[in-house]
């Protein structure tokens, strides 16, 4: 999995990854994002995850997204998911994530 993190403005982070967000990749994906957020001097409260090249998400990948959402919510931040395919959207809807996540 190729993961690119890009700082956007003062409080933003844009994350683009390719491939599958499954057990093998989700740990690295989540850790890179969390470390980037925690290692910055400025507080990051606006995170956009680009899902345009994510082909699959497992329950472990969903767990990573939920943990990131909770981390941002605790600091009054927002998590946005961009370009989510219909197949992946079905996974988010099946577990109720569509009720609280912001899809753009």
C-alpha positions in Angstrom: 0.0 0.0 0.0 1.3 3.4 -1.0 0.3 6.1 1.5 0.8 9.9 0.9 0.2 12.5 3.6 0.0 16.1 2.8 -0.5 19.1 5.1 -3.3 21.4 4.0 -3.3 24.9 5.5 -2.9 25.3 9.3 -5.1 22.5 10.6 -5.6 20.2 7.6 -4.3 16.8 6.5 -5.0 15.1 3.2 -4.3 11.4 3.0 -4.3 9.3 -0.2 -3.6 5.6 -0.3 -3.9 2.9 -2.9 -4.9 -0.7 -2.6 -6.7 -2.7 0.1 -7.3 -1.4 3.6 -7.2 -4.8 5.3 -5.4 -6.5 8.2 -2.1 -6.3 6.4 -2.2 -2.6 5.6 -4.6 -1.0 8.1 -2.2 -0.9 11.0 0.4 1.0 8.9 -2.3 3.3 7.5 -3.7 4.2 10.9 -0.2 4.5 12.5 1.1 6.9 9.8 -1.9 9.2 10.1 -2.0 9.2 13.9 1.8 9.8 14.2 1.6 12.6 11.7 -1.2 14.2 13.7 0.6 13.8 17.0 4.0 14.9 15.8 2.9 18.2 14.3 3.3 21.4 16.4 0.0 22.8 15.1 -3.1 20.9 16.0 -4.7 19.0 13.0 -8.4 19.0 13.2 -9.5 18.6 9.6 -8.5 15.3 8.0 -9.6 14.2 4.5 -9.1 10.5 3.5 -9.1 10.1 -0.2 -10.6 6.7 -1.0 -10.5 7.0 -4.8 -7.9 4.3 -5.1 -8.9 2.1 -2.1 -10.4 -1.1 -3.5 -11.4 -3.0 -0.3 -11.9 -2.3 3.4 -12.0 -5.0 6.0 -13.5 -4.9 9.5 -10.0 -4.1 10.7 -9.8 -1.2 8.3 -13.2 0.0 9.6 -11.8 -0.1 13.1 -8.9 2.1 12.1 -11.3 4.7 10.6 -13.5 4.6 13.7 -10.4 5.2 16.0 -9.3 8.1 13.9 -12.8 9.6 13.9 -12.9 9.3 17.8 -9.4 10.9 18.1 -10.5 13.9 15.9 -13.9 14.2 17.6 -12.2 14.5 21.0 -10.3 17.5 19.8 -13.4 19.0 18.0 -12.1 18.0 14.6 -13.7 16.5 11.5 -12.9 13.4 9.4 -14.0 13.5 5.8 -13.9 10.6 3.4 -13.6 11.6 -0.3 -14.5 9.6 -3.4 -15.8 6.5 -1.7 -16.8 3.8 -4.2 -20.3 2.4 -4.1 -18.9 -1.0 -2.9 -17.0 0.6 0.0 -20.0 2.9 0.8 -22.1 -0.3 1.3 -19.5 -1.5 3.8 -19.8 1.8 5.7 -23.6 1.8 5.6 -23.7 -1.9 6.8 -22.0 -0.9 10.0 -23.7 2.4 10.4 -20.7 4.7 9.8 -22.8 6.7 7.3 -24.7 8.1 10.3 -21.7 10.0 11.7 -18.9 10.1 9.0 -18.8 13.0 6.5 -18.6 11.8 2.9 -17.5 14.4 0.3 
